[in-house]
Amino acid sequence: MTASAVSAAAPLPRIKICGLTRESDVAAAVAAGADALGFVFYAKSPRAVSAERAAELVRAVPPFVTVVGLFVNPAPDEVDAVLDRVPLNLLQFHGDESEAECRRYRRPYLKAARMKAGVDLLKYAADFPSARGLLLDTFVEGYGGSGQTFDWSLIPAPAVRDFSIVLSGGLDAGNVADAIRAIRPAAVDVSSGVELHEGGKPVKGVKDPERIRAFIAAVRGA
């Protein structure tokens, strides 16, 4: 799909930096102009934080920056325990949660769709009418954080027109402008693409301020 598939007047997408685990990375993301910060509450993720740790990190977040909590097939008491400690503005569900399970917390939420050939995104959206938006990520074994892009042509034009699309999966400063021009998403979400690299590989959960600034500059320049 090309940019001509949607309005050329679409505003620049909002920017979420996800998988934050350190105060310095929260500060770097805020200083660079991130609109939203993501904290992972999925124990199997190398970027996971506890509710107590997230509460410490969120204290440094200024007003009008959205705080997002990411969950994968959580038990209700797990989410409730996080909500008791962390002032989350938005929930993000990456597993096999039903719409009722996502709605039960009475908070705005995003539902992730793991993109691969054969996914009917329009039906998926219809199954989650209460979602604030759909977050599109690359299908991998396990959940998220792969650093891999998916075939953006899998996104049908009506999905972009009719729903708020948050584009994720392998984005970085080098490809995010192309993604924005091709898809015109409502928001973009990055984690591994702004992480510190050692030996050519990202250090999961440790962000690089220069990569954060470069990513946000690329979005603004699109």
BALOBA-1460 file (C-alpha; in Angstrom, 3 decimals):
// residues 222
<rec num="1" residu="m" x="0.000" y="0.000" z="0.000"/>
<rec num="2" residu="t" x="1.252" y="3.476" z="-0.837"/>
<rec num="3" residu="a" x="0.709" y="6.834" z="0.796"/>
<rec num="4" residu="s" x="-1.868" y="7.619" z="-1.887"/>
<rec num="5" residu="a" x="-4.148" y="5.045" z="-0.261"/>
<rec num="6" residu="v" x="-4.902" y="7.458" z="2.578"/>
<rec num="7" residu="s" x="-5.132" y="11.164" z="3.081"/>
<rec num="8" residu="a" x="-1.969" y="13.077" z="2.279"/>
<rec num="9" residu="a" x="-2.993" y="15.569" z="4.948"/>
<rec num="10" residu="a" x="-2.714" y="13.037" z="7.768"/>
<rec num="11" residu="p" x="-0.828" y="14.416" z="10.799"/>
<rec num="12" residu="l" x="2.511" y="13.046" z="11.896"/>
<rec num="13" residu="p" x="2.095" y="9.954" z="14.041"/>
<rec num="14" residu="r" x="2.481" y="9.915" z="17.793"/>
<rec num="15" residu="i" x="5.639" y="8.233" z="19.084"/>
<rec num="16" residu="k" x="5.914" y="5.569" z="21.761"/>
<rec num="17" residu="i" x="9.217" y="4.334" z="23.190"/>
<rec num="18" residu="c" x="8.650" y="0.902" z="24.721"/>
<rec num="19" residu="g" x="10.508" y="-1.486" z="26.976"/>
<rec num="20" residu="l" x="11.953" y="1.109" z="29.348"/>
<rec num="21" residu="t" x="13.780" y="-0.152" z="32.428"/>
<rec num="22" residu="r" x="16.034" y="2.733" z="33.555"/>
<rec num="23" residu="e" x="15.443" y="6.278" z="34.807"/>
<rec num="24" residu="s" x="18.023" y="7.644" z="32.378"/>
<rec num="25" residu="d" x="16.180" y="6.103" z="29.439"/>
<rec num="26" residu="v" x="12.858" y="7.538" z="30.594"/>
<rec num="27" residu="a" x="14.518" y="10.952" z="30.826"/>
<rec num="28" residu="a" x="16.094" y="10.582" z="27.368"/>
<rec num="29" residu="a" x="12.777" y="9.609" z="25.762"/>
<rec num="30" residu="v" x="10.938" y="12.507" z="27.389"/>
<rec num="31" residu="a" x="13.659" y="15.001" z="26.485"/>
<rec num="32" residu="a" x="13.621" y="13.843" z="22.858"/>
<rec num="33" residu="g" x="9.873" y="14.424" z="22.611"/>
<rec num="34" residu="a" x="8.269" y="10.983" z="22.965"/>
<rec num="35" residu="d" x="4.490" y="11.105" z="23.308"/>
<rec num="36" residu="a" x="4.196" y="7.813" z="25.185"/>
<rec num="37" residu="l" x="6.375" y="5.494" z="27.250"/>
<rec num="38" residu="g" x="5.840" y="1.735" z="27.470"/>
<rec num="39" residu="f" x="6.549" y="-0.544" z="30.413"/>
<rec num="40" residu="v" x="6.450" y="-4.322" z="29.975"/>
<rec num="41" residu="f" x="4.663" y="-6.439" z="32.588"/>
<rec num="42" residu="y" x="5.343" y="-9.810" z="30.983"/>
<rec num="43" residu="a" x="7.775" y="-11.877" z="33.027"/>
<rec num="44" residu="k" x="9.189" y="-13.773" z="30.047"/>
<rec num="45" residu="s" x="10.335" y="-10.582" z="28.344"/>
<rec num="46" residu="p" x="13.949" y="-9.445" z="28.844"/>
<rec num="47" residu="r" x="12.507" y="-5.933" z="29.132"/>
<rec num="48" residu="a" x="10.063" y="-6.805" z="31.930"/>
<rec num="49" residu="v" x="9.760" y="-4.636" z="35.016"/>
<rec num="50" residu="s" x="7.915" y="-5.249" z="38.266"/>
<rec num="51" residu="a" x="5.075" y="-3.022" z="39.368"/>
<rec num="52" residu="e" x="7.326" y="-1.590" z="42.069"/>
<rec num="53" residu="r" x="10.078" y="-0.768" z="39.583"/>
<rec num="54" residu="a" x="7.629" y="0.736" z="37.105"/>
<rec num="55" residu="a" x="6.205" y="2.948" z="39.836"/>
<rec num="56" residu="e" x="9.709" y="4.301" z="40.484"/>
<rec num="57" residu="l" x="10.264" y="4.971" z="36.774"/>
<rec num="58" residu="v" x="6.895" y="6.633" z="36.263"/>
<rec num="59" residu="r" x="7.615" y="9.206" z="38.980"/>
<rec num="60" residu="a" x="9.931" y="10.920" z="36.490"/>
<rec num="61" residu="v" x="7.298" y="11.155" z="33.744"/>
<rec num="62" residu="p" x="5.945" y="14.702" z="33.317"/>
<rec num="63" residu="p" x="2.288" y="15.597" z="32.695"/>
<rec num="64" residu="f" x="0.817" y="14.938" z="29.243"/>
<rec num="65" residu="v" x="3.173" y="12.037" z="28.446"/>
<rec num="66" residu="t" x="1.120" y="8.837" z="28.181"/>
<rec num="67" residu="v" x="2.170" y="5.914" z="30.379"/>
<rec num="68" residu="v" x="1.417" y="2.539" z="28.783"/>
<rec num="69" residu="g" x="1.464" y="-0.919" z="30.387"/>
<rec num="70" residu="l" x="2.045" y="-3.966" z="28.177"/>
<rec num="71" residu="f" x="0.548" y="-7.330" z="29.169"/>
<rec num="72" residu="v" x="0.418" y="-10.798" z="27.605"/>
<rec num="73" residu="n" x="-2.447" y="-13.096" z="28.624"/>
<rec num="74" residu="p" x="-2.439" y="-11.765" z="32.200"/>
<rec num="75" residu="a" x="-4.523" y="-13.038" z="35.054"/>
<rec num="76" residu="p" x="-6.910" y="-10.294" z="36.181"/>
<rec num="77" residu="d" x="-5.247" y="-9.981" z="39.572"/>
<rec num="78" residu="e" x="-1.901" y="-9.358" z="37.854"/>
<rec num="79" residu="v" x="-3.276" y="-6.338" z="36.024"/>
<rec num="80" residu="d" x="-5.129" y="-5.137" z="39.107"/>
<rec num="81" residu="a" x="-1.931" y="-5.340" z="41.151"/>
<rec num="82" residu="v" x="-0.080" y="-3.202" z="38.598"/>
<rec num="83" residu="l" x="-2.914" y="-0.679" z="38.416"/>
<rec num="84" residu="d" x="-2.853" y="-0.374" z="42.219"/>
<rec num="85" residu="r" x="0.780" y="0.768" z="42.059"/>
<rec num="86" residu="v" x="1.357" y="2.339" z="38.640"/>
<rec num="87" residu="p" x="-0.682" y="5.226" z="37.177"/>
<rec num="88" residu="l" x="-1.155" y="3.733" z="33.721"/>
<rec num="89" residu="n" x="-3.027" y="5.829" z="31.172"/>
<rec num="90" residu="l" x="-3.344" y="3.076" z="28.566"/>
<rec num="91" residu="l" x="-3.215" y="-0.736" z="28.569"/>
<rec num="92" residu="q" x="-1.693" y="-2.759" z="25.736"/>
<rec num="93" residu="f" x="-2.603" y="-6.426" z="25.285"/>
<rec num="94" residu="h" x="-0.351" y="-8.657" z="23.173"/>
<rec num="95" residu="g" x="-1.757" y="-12.110" z="23.801"/>
<rec num="96" residu="d" x="-4.945" y="-13.998" z="23.054"/>
<rec num="97" residu="e" x="-7.164" y="-11.821" z="25.239"/>
<rec num="98" residu="s" x="-10.808" y="-11.471" z="24.283"/>
<rec num="99" residu="e" x="-12.477" y="-8.099" z="24.001"/>
<rec num="100" residu="a" x="-14.274" y="-8.704" z="27.302"/>
<rec num="101" residu="e" x="-10.963" y="-9.448" z="29.016"/>
<rec num="102" residu="c" x="-9.457" y="-6.235" z="27.653"/>
<rec num="103" residu="r" x="-12.474" y="-4.149" z="28.682"/>
<rec num="104" residu="r" x="-12.790" y="-5.440" z="32.240"/>
<rec num="105" residu="y" x="-10.254" y="-2.962" z="33.652"/>
<rec num="106" residu="r" x="-12.247" y="0.064" z="32.457"/>
<rec num="107" residu="r" x="-9.156" y="1.670" z="30.967"/>
<rec num="108" residu="p" x="-8.430" y="2.666" z="27.366"/>
<rec num="109" residu="y" x="-6.533" y="-0.130" z="25.652"/>
<rec num="110" residu="l" x="-4.706" y="-1.156" z="22.505"/>
<rec num="111" residu="k" x="-4.967" y="-4.671" z="21.098"/>
<rec num="112" residu="a" x="-1.952" y="-6.081" z="19.297"/>
<rec num="113" residu="a" x="-2.320" y="-8.007" z="16.054"/>
<rec num="114" residu="r" x="0.602" y="-10.258" z="15.129"/>
<rec num="115" residu="m" x="0.920" y="-9.780" z="11.402"/>
<rec num="116" residu="k" x="1.579" y="-12.550" z="8.912"/>
<rec num="117" residu="a" x="0.054" y="-13.767" z="5.661"/>
<rec num="118" residu="g" x="-3.565" y="-14.778" z="6.146"/>
<rec num="119" residu="v" x="-4.383" y="-12.399" z="9.002"/>
<rec num="120" residu="d" x="-7.766" y="-10.757" z="8.340"/>
<rec num="121" residu="l" x="-7.102" y="-7.402" z="9.955"/>
<rec num="122" residu="l" x="-10.568" y="-6.031" z="9.253"/>
<rec num="123" residu="k" x="-12.212" y="-8.965" z="11.037"/>
<rec num="124" residu="y" x="-9.703" y="-8.626" z="13.845"/>
<rec num="125" residu="a" x="-10.622" y="-4.973" z="14.268"/>
<rec num="126" residu="a" x="-14.316" y="-5.863" z="14.261"/>
<rec num="127" residu="d" x="-13.675" y="-8.271" z="17.137"/>
<rec num="128" residu="f" x="-12.295" y="-5.409" z="19.276"/>
<rec num="129" residu="p" x="-14.666" y="-2.479" z="18.720"/>
<rec num="130" residu="s" x="-13.846" y="-1.000" z="22.140"/>
<rec num="131" residu="a" x="-10.090" y="-0.821" z="21.476"/>
<rec num="132" residu="r" x="-8.560" y="2.638" z="21.268"/>
<rec num="133" residu="g" x="-6.444" y="1.299" z="18.403"/>
<rec num="134" residu="l" x="-4.743" y="-1.744" z="16.894"/>
<rec num="135" residu="l" x="-1.019" y="-2.223" z="17.367"/>
<rec num="136" residu="l" x="0.469" y="-4.152" z="14.445"/>
<rec num="137" residu="d" x="3.544" y="-6.205" z="15.277"/>
<rec num="138" residu="t" x="5.547" y="-8.903" z="13.546"/>
<rec num="139" residu="f" x="4.413" y="-12.487" z="14.097"/>
<rec num="140" residu="v" x="7.131" y="-14.476" z="15.850"/>
<rec num="141" residu="e" x="7.162" y="-17.446" z="18.178"/>
<rec num="142" residu="g" x="6.663" y="-15.859" z="21.565"/>
<rec num="143" residu="y" x="5.430" y="-12.306" z="21.906"/>
<rec num="144" residu="g" x="6.974" y="-9.114" z="20.564"/>
<rec num="145" residu="g" x="10.422" y="-7.603" z="20.754"/>
<rec num="146" residu="s" x="11.719" y="-9.415" z="17.673"/>
<rec num="147" residu="g" x="13.274" y="-6.402" z="15.975"/>
<rec num="148" residu="q" x="11.873" y="-7.701" z="12.681"/>
<rec num="149" residu="t" x="9.611" y="-5.871" z="10.270"/>
<rec num="150" residu="f" x="6.613" y="-7.485" z="8.596"/>
<rec num="151" residu="d" x="5.253" y="-7.026" z="5.084"/>
<rec num="152" residu="w" x="3.449" y="-3.689" z="5.287"/>
<rec num="153" residu="s" x="1.383" y="-4.591" z="2.223"/>
<rec num="154" residu="l" x="-0.579" y="-6.917" z="4.540"/>
<rec num="155" residu="i" x="-2.282" y="-3.830" z="5.974"/>
<rec num="156" residu="p" x="-5.455" y="-3.127" z="3.974"/>
<rec num="157" residu="a" x="-6.203" y="0.519" z="3.202"/>
<rec num="158" residu="p" x="-9.619" y="0.419" z="4.957"/>
<rec num="159" residu="a" x="-7.877" y="-0.511" z="8.224"/>
<rec num="160" residu="v" x="-5.796" y="2.665" z="8.101"/>
<rec num="161" residu="r" x="-8.798" y="4.741" z="7.109"/>
<rec num="162" residu="d" x="-11.243" y="3.352" z="9.664"/>
<rec num="163" residu="f" x="-9.089" y="2.487" z="12.695"/>
<rec num="164" residu="s" x="-6.227" y="3.986" z="14.668"/>
<rec num="165" residu="i" x="-3.190" y="1.957" z="13.623"/>
<rec num="166" residu="v" x="-0.072" y="1.845" z="15.782"/>
<rec num="167" residu="l" x="2.760" y="0.481" z="13.667"/>
<rec num="168" residu="s" x="5.426" y="-1.594" z="15.387"/>
<rec num="169" residu="g" x="7.859" y="-4.355" z="14.498"/>
<rec num="170" residu="g" x="11.464" y="-3.693" z="13.525"/>
<rec num="171" residu="l" x="11.194" y="0.079" z="13.218"/>
<rec num="172" residu="d" x="14.288" y="2.220" z="13.579"/>
<rec num="173" residu="a" x="15.611" y="5.606" z="12.456"/>
<rec num="174" residu="g" x="16.516" y="4.152" z="9.063"/>
<rec num="175" residu="n" x="13.086" y="2.850" z="8.050"/>
<rec num="176" residu="v" x="10.464" y="4.698" z="10.079"/>
<rec num="177" residu="a" x="10.058" y="7.566" z="7.589"/>
<rec num="178" residu="d" x="9.408" y="5.051" z="4.797"/>
<rec num="179" residu="a" x="6.885" y="3.298" z="7.032"/>
<rec num="180" residu="i" x="5.057" y="6.544" z="7.751"/>
<rec num="181" residu="r" x="4.906" y="7.501" z="4.074"/>
<rec num="182" residu="a" x="3.682" y="4.041" z="3.119"/>
<rec num="183" residu="i" x="1.137" y="3.441" z="5.876"/>
<rec num="184" residu="r" x="0.323" y="6.792" z="7.523"/>
<rec num="185" residu="p" x="-0.267" y="5.183" z="10.928"/>
<rec num="186" residu="a" x="-1.732" y="7.085" z="13.863"/>
<rec num="187" residu="a" x="1.338" y="6.187" z="15.925"/>
<rec num="188" residu="v" x="4.625" y="4.314" z="15.775"/>
<rec num="189" residu="d" x="6.058" y="2.120" z="18.511"/>
<rec num="190" residu="v" x="9.748" y="1.263" z="18.910"/>
<rec num="191" residu="s" x="11.744" y="-0.811" z="21.368"/>
<rec num="192" residu="s" x="14.728" y="-2.733" z="19.989"/>
<rec num="193" residu="g" x="15.299" y="-0.075" z="17.316"/>
<rec num="194" residu="v" x="16.437" y="2.434" z="19.944"/>
<rec num="195" residu="e" x="18.418" y="0.101" z="22.170"/>
<rec num="196" residu="l" x="22.114" y="0.281" z="22.899"/>
<rec num="197" residu="h" x="24.132" y="-2.021" z="20.648"/>
<rec num="198" residu="e" x="27.116" y="-4.093" z="21.671"/>
<rec num="199" residu="g" x="28.782" y="-6.397" z="19.200"/>
<rec num="200" residu="g" x="26.209" y="-5.398" z="16.595"/>
<rec num="201" residu="k" x="23.293" y="-6.605" z="18.708"/>
<rec num="202" residu="p" x="20.827" y="-4.674" z="20.866"/>
<rec num="203" residu="v" x="21.140" y="-4.848" z="24.623"/>
<rec num="204" residu="k" x="17.535" y="-5.619" z="25.474"/>
<rec num="205" residu="g" x="16.038" y="-3.155" z="27.912"/>
<rec num="206" residu="v" x="18.889" y="-0.638" z="27.685"/>
<rec num="207" residu="k" x="18.129" y="2.351" z="25.470"/>
<rec num="208" residu="d" x="20.568" y="4.515" z="23.556"/>
<rec num="209" residu="p" x="19.789" y="8.255" z="23.835"/>
<rec num="210" residu="e" x="21.300" y="8.930" z="20.416"/>
<rec num="211" residu="r" x="19.126" y="6.278" z="18.788"/>
<rec num="212" residu="i" x="16.054" y="7.664" z="20.542"/>
<rec num="213" residu="r" x="16.804" y="11.172" z="19.270"/>
<rec num="214" residu="a" x="17.514" y="9.893" z="15.763"/>
<rec num="215" residu="f" x="14.276" y="7.890" z="15.689"/>
<rec num="216" residu="i" x="12.133" y="10.811" z="16.812"/>
<rec num="217" residu="a" x="13.889" y="13.155" z="14.406"/>
<rec num="218" residu="a" x="13.177" y="10.715" z="11.562"/>
<rec num="219" residu="v" x="9.481" y="10.643" z="12.487"/>
<rec num="220" residu="r" x="9.284" y="14.431" z="12.659"/>
<rec num="221" residu="g" x="11.117" y="14.696" z="9.353"/>
<rec num="222" residu="a" x="8.722" y="12.366" z="7.572"/>
